[in-house]
Amino acid sequence: MFRPAIGLAALASAYASGAHAQATWAKGQVNTTICEWQQLRAHVVRDTVYMDGGSIWWLPGMDDGTFAPTVKDNNPLGIVYTLNFSKPFSTTQNMTSIFGAISKVSSGSAAKNIAPNYLDGAMLGNNEEWFLYGGLLRQTDEFSSPPADNVLAYQKYQYGVEREGFLPGFVNDDLPQGLLTRYLAYGGAAAAPSENKAWYFSGMHAQGWGPIFEPGFNETLTATNVSKTLITLDMDTQLRETWKNETLPTDVPGRANPELVWVPVGEQGILVALGGVVHPDFIGYLGKSADEAASVETSPGFMSTIDMYDVAKDKWYRQPTTGGPGQLTRGCAVVAPAQDASSFNIYYYGGYAGLKPTEGFNDDVWVLSMPSFTWTKITDSKVTGRAGHKCFMPYPDQMMVVGGYTARSGQALTCLRETVRVFNVTTGTWLPNYTPDRWAKYAIPAAVVSKIGGSPTGGATASSPSPSWASTDLAAVFRTKYDAAKIKTFYPYPLEASTNNTNPSVPPPVEKTGGGTPAYLAPVLGVVLGLMFVTMIVVLALLWRRRRLFRRRGGMSEAGMTEDSNKYRILSWMRGQSNPDPKAPTVTSDDATSSPGDLESSVGAPPPHPSSMAEMMNTEIRAPVELMDTSPRVELHDTGLSHVDVLTRYSKLGAAVATDPLQYSSSSPTTAKNNNISPDQSSALTPSSASVSTRPPHTRNDSVSSELPATTTSAKPPRGYIPSGVSGVSEGERAHLRTISDATVSSAVVAPDEGAVSPPTVSTAAFVTAQGTAMGREEEGADYLSARARETGPGVVSPGSPGAGSMRRSVFHERAADMEDEGGLPSPPLPSPGGRSVSGGVRGGDEGVGLIRDSMLYYEFLNGNRSFDTDGEGGGWGWRGYHLLLCCVVLSAVQVLSAYGLGVRYPCCG
């Protein structure tokens, strides 16, 4: 039945220590006093009162002699307070100085749900142990509530079979499942140590006997339903205690906070229930009675007609009384038998009507004398009393009152005048102090003797109620004497010197000074570092997913990539196209002739913007942005023109691009499955050029004819980009550029009236050749390679020769006006390494052509087309890109050396 004991060694040491009292102290606080102690539960074990639970409000005493505002701490340390009858005290002194304490958990630890604080409930026990039953918890999210069948017990002494190694301590006990729960409060408790029994009568419970808490707005968790039960705890065998739950008879009404006392009459004594109310104000959150009229009609009867229970016969009786205090609840009661047991006098002190907590509480002492069932008021106090307190009898002639609370007169609490009061039941007076060596046998007060007859020592003549007994069986119970030998007494108590236990183990708080690590640093660092770690994981996951998606879109794995597919990926990027299928065929077409109007409109026209700039593997590489005029433009040797001027103003590439903005488009090659022809090609095709079916010698074998239909899309280029026709060359064209750098080309000048030249060899709009007389409008507009040679020599190919079909025309053109110096005269010819010269100041020969070609690629590099990816990964430069960068760095020096005939050869950037 019992679960393992908890903290026995700690509890034994804590028992000897001073009271902890208030859990936390304020700065400058030197003591503390109980202002009020509402609805505690208590029990006497031999010479000590044990007090637990309830609602304690503390009054802190400060070092300047003042008092701080009252504090309620809900007993977080799980303290059980003790008061030993051997210690003398004055009722006006600070009682916390003489209270002892034991903790229900390890000393200094928070009790939480191991031993939480309960409001109301009962402490049921005998002379050796006690059990905590019932009561209301404070509803909180700090911890979960104990199980419904859990009760906590404290074993101070052992009895029955001796057990070696016994130590006082707490144990957990289980209630019988399905028989009863701890979800019960506001009942009346009594104990009969001589019978090893205790009882809990009536009370209140929640709907469906569910969990109950201190009054709140949620009525389903509030004890608002009257319980018709009598719970019995049989402690006849230690460690084998039993619980019993019985239903009250229909004629015995249930109620809230009655007082239950055990009277030594009959074979095992009887239980007498006094007072209590229905529809009390204290069960609701607003402190108002749910039905005050019904309470006023029913509740006074609990004092005028007494319910009694014969323990031996397990039978209930009801007996009317004479007189009576009226409706009262939350008082306290004790029994004082006459010395000859001719009468049994029940003292009832305090309480209130249970309807209005603001009205004055009762401070009177009433005596119900049995078997005459006569009420007598022996004190008539004019001051406010208390309610929610407990009473004990340390000696036969003294009643000790502990705790309670006063009527509410406003928001501020009115503290008790005396935390512990002592009443002399013989003289009917309140005592100013308690002294263990001063006591006497009980004597019946004169006011009671006057009603029941006899003398103060006994011999009552009124041996039956007036007018008669309600039941002859009840009369028979009172005629049966109880075996007084079973009742053990432990007085007189030795006188012990009082010690000041006002929280001696808790020093006044010390104000914290600066320095040290802030308390919040650890959790803040933990949160920040945790978020950083989570963010890093998320970013890595997204990058991995992004790379995986890129590979899926590429259509092949790294292992499947070949050099041919890498070339097509580079060219797709340069043309602003999407990445084509590496296995798709290449579309070729013949070049068309640009009209003279195209050439004229290109001069001075701003370059259009391409519709989109394709990026390699979505790396979002943007064109470099430079501050204006922060560096000089690179010029062709001795021309005074930059690469941009040459491409825009003197090449058919520049003229074609500048003339028609629609030629800047994004397209891709198309076959039966992918029909793409570059918009520059489709817009420049003429009937004559489109019908040419001769395949250039450097095109792919799987190329398709340009006669396939073409689709075009166009848009303006983004701001900050300079369009270049060189970016649109095919892989074949790039190979051809590399080839012509090593070829010997004549420097002859084309006559202005020359006719058509050889057809183009590569099908792309970037190198569309002019047909007919379009190239002969003015002499300075003719390019170098397309002109008819004025002189023949080794390596020079004339337009009409069989090899002319494989010759590429230069994209650069010049005018005489641009070849003049500042005085308007043409520039002198420059010497060439071979002894030849070029009019207009531009060198002829292979070095000059290589210089022009490298300048074009350098211009392409400066304008953002830098991702010459040949490594197949789509994420950076290949060896060709780095080769180009190295060539461009040394380009200026090489140009100077080549121009002055030093014959320097350098690796071109193709």
KARA-V176789 format. One record per pair of residues at least 24 apart in sequence whose C-alpha atoms are under 6 Angstrom apart, sorted by the first residue. I is the first residue (numbers start at 1). J is the second residue. D is the distance in Angstrom with one decimal. If there is no record, write none. Layout:
# KARA-V176789
i=I j=J d=D
i=I j=J d=D
This chain:
# KARA-V176789
i=2 j=172 d=5.8
i=2 j=173 d=4.7
i=3 j=172 d=5.1
i=5 j=170 d=5.6
i=5 j=171 d=4.3
i=6 j=170 d=5.9
i=7 j=106 d=5.7
i=8 j=169 d=4.8
i=10 j=106 d=5.8
i=14 j=102 d=5.3
i=15 j=101 d=5.8
i=15 j=102 d=4.7
i=18 j=100 d=5.6
i=18 j=501 d=4.8
i=19 j=99 d=5.9
i=19 j=100 d=4.9
i=19 j=101 d=4.8
i=19 j=501 d=5.5
i=19 j=503 d=5.5
i=20 j=503 d=4.8
i=27 j=509 d=5.6
i=28 j=62 d=5.5
i=28 j=63 d=5.5
i=29 j=61 d=5.6
i=29 j=62 d=4.2
i=29 j=63 d=5.9
i=30 j=61 d=5.8
i=30 j=62 d=5.5
i=30 j=63 d=5.7
i=31 j=61 d=4.9
i=32 j=59 d=5.6
i=32 j=60 d=4.4
i=32 j=61 d=5.4
i=33 j=58 d=5.6
i=33 j=59 d=5.0
i=33 j=94 d=5.8
i=34 j=58 d=4.8
i=35 j=59 d=5.6
i=35 j=415 d=4.5
i=35 j=416 d=5.9
i=36 j=404 d=5.9
i=36 j=405 d=5.1
i=36 j=415 d=5.8
i=36 j=416 d=6.0
i=37 j=403 d=4.8
i=37 j=404 d=4.9
i=38 j=388 d=5.2
i=38 j=404 d=4.8
i=38 j=405 d=5.5
i=39 j=120 d=4.9
i=39 j=388 d=4.6
i=40 j=120 d=5.8
i=41 j=122 d=5.2
i=41 j=123 d=5.6
i=42 j=123 d=5.5
i=43 j=123 d=5.9
i=45 j=127 d=4.7
i=46 j=127 d=5.5
i=46 j=490 d=5.9
i=47 j=85 d=5.6
i=48 j=83 d=5.6
i=48 j=84 d=4.4
i=49 j=82 d=5.5
i=49 j=83 d=5.2
i=50 j=81 d=5.9
i=50 j=82 d=4.7
i=51 j=80 d=5.8
i=51 j=81 d=5.1
i=52 j=80 d=4.9
i=53 j=117 d=5.3
i=53 j=118 d=5.0
i=53 j=119 d=5.8
i=54 j=119 d=4.3
i=54 j=120 d=5.9
i=76 j=110 d=5.6
i=76 j=111 d=6.0
i=77 j=110 d=4.7
i=77 j=111 d=5.3
i=78 j=103 d=5.6
i=78 j=104 d=5.4
i=78 j=111 d=5.1
i=79 j=103 d=4.6
i=86 j=436 d=5.6
i=86 j=493 d=5.2
i=86 j=494 d=5.4
i=86 j=495 d=5.1
i=86 j=496 d=5.5
i=87 j=496 d=5.2
i=87 j=498 d=5.7
i=88 j=434 d=5.4
i=88 j=435 d=4.7
i=89 j=433 d=5.8
i=89 j=434 d=5.5
i=90 j=433 d=4.2
i=91 j=418 d=5.8
i=91 j=420 d=5.9
i=91 j=421 d=5.8
i=91 j=432 d=5.7
i=91 j=433 d=5.3
i=92 j=418 d=5.7
i=96 j=502 d=5.6
i=97 j=500 d=4.5
i=97 j=501 d=4.2
i=97 j=502 d=4.2
i=98 j=500 d=5.9
i=98 j=501 d=5.5
i=113 j=145 d=5.9
i=113 j=146 d=5.9
i=121 j=185 d=5.2
i=124 j=198 d=5.6
i=126 j=193 d=4.2
i=126 j=196 d=5.7
i=127 j=193 d=5.7
i=128 j=156 d=5.6
i=128 j=157 d=4.8
i=129 j=154 d=5.6
i=129 j=155 d=4.5
i=129 j=156 d=5.5
i=130 j=154 d=5.5
i=134 j=182 d=4.7
i=134 j=183 d=5.9
i=134 j=184 d=5.0
i=134 j=185 d=5.5
i=135 j=185 d=4.7
i=136 j=213 d=4.7
i=136 j=214 d=5.3
i=137 j=213 d=4.7
i=137 j=214 d=5.9
i=138 j=213 d=5.7
i=138 j=214 d=5.5
i=139 j=213 d=5.9
i=148 j=181 d=5.4
i=148 j=182 d=5.7
i=149 j=174 d=5.5
i=149 j=175 d=4.8
i=149 j=181 d=5.2
i=150 j=174 d=5.2
i=183 j=211 d=5.7
i=183 j=212 d=6.0
i=186 j=256 d=5.2
i=186 j=257 d=4.7
i=187 j=256 d=5.9
i=187 j=257 d=5.0
i=188 j=257 d=5.8
i=188 j=258 d=5.1
i=188 j=259 d=5.1
i=188 j=260 d=5.1
i=189 j=260 d=5.5
i=190 j=260 d=5.4
i=190 j=261 d=5.2
i=194 j=486 d=5.4
i=194 j=487 d=5.2
i=196 j=235 d=5.0
i=196 j=236 d=5.3
i=197 j=233 d=5.6
i=197 j=234 d=4.8
i=197 j=235 d=5.8
i=198 j=232 d=5.9
i=198 j=233 d=5.2
i=199 j=231 d=5.5
i=199 j=232 d=4.6
i=200 j=230 d=5.8
i=200 j=231 d=5.1
i=201 j=230 d=4.7
i=202 j=227 d=5.0
i=202 j=228 d=5.4
i=202 j=229 d=5.1
i=202 j=254 d=5.3
i=203 j=227 d=5.3
i=203 j=255 d=5.8
i=203 j=256 d=4.9
i=215 j=284 d=5.5
i=215 j=285 d=4.9
i=216 j=285 d=4.9
i=226 j=254 d=5.9
i=227 j=254 d=5.9
i=228 j=254 d=5.2
i=257 j=329 d=5.8
i=257 j=330 d=5.6
i=258 j=329 d=6.0
i=264 j=482 d=5.7
i=265 j=478 d=5.8
i=265 j=481 d=6.0
i=265 j=482 d=5.2
i=266 j=477 d=4.9
i=266 j=480 d=4.6
i=266 j=481 d=5.5
i=266 j=482 d=5.3
i=267 j=482 d=5.5
i=268 j=311 d=5.8
i=268 j=312 d=5.4
i=270 j=309 d=5.4
i=270 j=310 d=4.6
i=270 j=311 d=5.7
i=271 j=308 d=5.4
i=271 j=309 d=4.9
i=272 j=308 d=4.6
i=273 j=307 d=5.5
i=274 j=303 d=5.8
i=275 j=302 d=4.8
i=275 j=303 d=5.0
i=275 j=328 d=5.5
i=275 j=329 d=5.7
i=276 j=329 d=4.5
i=280 j=354 d=5.1
i=280 j=355 d=5.6
i=281 j=354 d=5.9
i=281 j=355 d=5.0
i=289 j=355 d=5.8
i=299 j=327 d=5.6
i=300 j=326 d=4.9
i=300 j=327 d=4.1
i=319 j=470 d=5.6
i=321 j=373 d=4.9
i=321 j=374 d=5.8
i=322 j=374 d=4.9
i=323 j=375 d=5.3
i=324 j=375 d=5.2
i=327 j=353 d=5.3
i=328 j=352 d=5.0
i=328 j=353 d=4.6
i=329 j=353 d=6.0
i=330 j=387 d=5.3
i=330 j=388 d=4.9
i=331 j=387 d=5.6
i=332 j=390 d=5.5
i=332 j=391 d=5.6
i=338 j=458 d=5.4
i=339 j=457 d=5.5
i=340 j=458 d=5.6
i=342 j=458 d=5.8
i=342 j=459 d=5.8
i=342 j=460 d=5.8
i=343 j=370 d=5.6
i=344 j=369 d=5.8
i=344 j=370 d=5.2
i=345 j=369 d=4.4
i=350 j=386 d=5.7
i=350 j=387 d=5.9
i=351 j=387 d=4.3
i=357 j=407 d=5.6
i=357 j=408 d=5.9
i=358 j=407 d=5.2
i=358 j=408 d=4.6
i=358 j=409 d=5.5
i=360 j=384 d=5.4
i=360 j=407 d=5.8
i=361 j=385 d=4.8
i=361 j=386 d=5.6
i=361 j=407 d=6.0
i=371 j=463 d=5.4
i=371 j=464 d=5.2
i=372 j=462 d=5.5
i=372 j=463 d=5.5
i=372 j=464 d=4.7
i=372 j=465 d=4.2
i=373 j=465 d=5.4
i=396 j=441 d=5.6
i=396 j=442 d=5.2
i=397 j=424 d=5.8
i=397 j=425 d=5.4
i=397 j=426 d=5.8
i=397 j=440 d=6.0
i=397 j=441 d=5.8
i=397 j=442 d=4.6
i=398 j=423 d=5.7
i=398 j=424 d=4.7
i=398 j=425 d=5.6
i=399 j=423 d=5.0
i=436 j=493 d=5.8
i=436 j=495 d=5.7
i=566 j=870 d=5.9
i=566 j=872 d=5.1
i=573 j=614 d=5.5
i=574 j=727 d=4.9
i=575 j=727 d=5.8
i=575 j=728 d=4.7
i=576 j=613 d=5.2
i=576 j=614 d=4.5
i=576 j=666 d=5.3
i=577 j=666 d=5.2
i=577 j=667 d=5.3
i=577 j=668 d=5.4
i=585 j=702 d=5.5
i=585 j=703 d=5.5
i=586 j=703 d=4.6
i=587 j=669 d=5.8
i=587 j=703 d=5.4
i=587 j=704 d=4.9
i=588 j=705 d=5.7
i=588 j=706 d=5.2
i=588 j=763 d=5.1
i=589 j=706 d=4.0
i=589 j=763 d=4.4
i=590 j=689 d=5.3
i=590 j=690 d=5.8
i=590 j=763 d=5.0
i=591 j=689 d=5.9
i=591 j=760 d=5.9
i=591 j=763 d=5.8
i=591 j=768 d=4.7
i=592 j=684 d=5.1
i=592 j=685 d=4.6
i=592 j=686 d=5.5
i=592 j=689 d=5.3
i=592 j=768 d=5.8
i=593 j=769 d=5.6
i=593 j=770 d=4.0
i=593 j=771 d=4.7
i=594 j=770 d=5.3
i=596 j=774 d=5.6
i=598 j=659 d=5.4
i=599 j=655 d=5.1
i=601 j=659 d=5.7
i=602 j=655 d=4.7
i=602 j=658 d=5.0
i=602 j=659 d=5.0
i=603 j=649 d=5.7
i=607 j=658 d=5.1
i=608 j=661 d=5.2
i=609 j=716 d=4.1
i=609 j=717 d=2.5
i=609 j=718 d=5.6
i=610 j=664 d=4.6
i=610 j=665 d=5.9
i=610 j=716 d=4.9
i=610 j=717 d=3.1
i=611 j=665 d=5.5
i=611 j=714 d=5.6
i=611 j=715 d=3.8
i=611 j=716 d=4.8
i=611 j=717 d=4.7
i=616 j=874 d=5.7
i=617 j=874 d=5.5
i=623 j=864 d=4.3
i=650 j=812 d=5.4
i=650 j=813 d=4.0
i=650 j=814 d=5.4
i=651 j=811 d=4.6
i=651 j=812 d=4.1
i=651 j=813 d=5.0
i=652 j=811 d=5.6
i=653 j=725 d=5.7
i=653 j=766 d=5.4
i=653 j=811 d=5.9
i=662 j=714 d=5.2
i=665 j=713 d=5.6
i=665 j=714 d=4.4
i=676 j=710 d=5.9
i=677 j=710 d=5.1
i=679 j=712 d=5.1
i=680 j=765 d=4.4
i=681 j=764 d=5.6
i=681 j=765 d=4.4
i=696 j=761 d=5.0
i=698 j=732 d=6.0
i=699 j=732 d=6.0
i=725 j=766 d=4.7
i=728 j=766 d=5.8
i=738 j=910 d=5.4
i=741 j=846 d=5.9
i=741 j=850 d=4.7
i=744 j=795 d=5.3
i=744 j=845 d=5.9
i=744 j=846 d=5.2
i=745 j=796 d=5.8
i=745 j=845 d=5.5
i=746 j=796 d=5.4
i=747 j=844 d=4.9
i=748 j=789 d=4.6
i=748 j=790 d=5.3
i=749 j=787 d=5.6
i=750 j=787 d=3.6
i=750 j=788 d=5.1
i=752 j=776 d=4.4
i=752 j=778 d=5.4
i=752 j=779 d=4.3
i=758 j=804 d=5.8
i=758 j=805 d=5.6
i=761 j=806 d=6.0
i=780 j=814 d=5.4
i=780 j=815 d=4.0
i=780 j=816 d=5.4
i=781 j=813 d=5.4
i=781 j=814 d=5.3
i=781 j=815 d=5.4
i=782 j=813 d=5.8
i=783 j=812 d=5.9
i=783 j=813 d=4.6
i=785 j=809 d=5.1
i=785 j=810 d=5.5
i=832 j=901 d=5.6
i=833 j=901 d=4.1
i=833 j=903 d=5.8
i=884 j=909 d=4.8
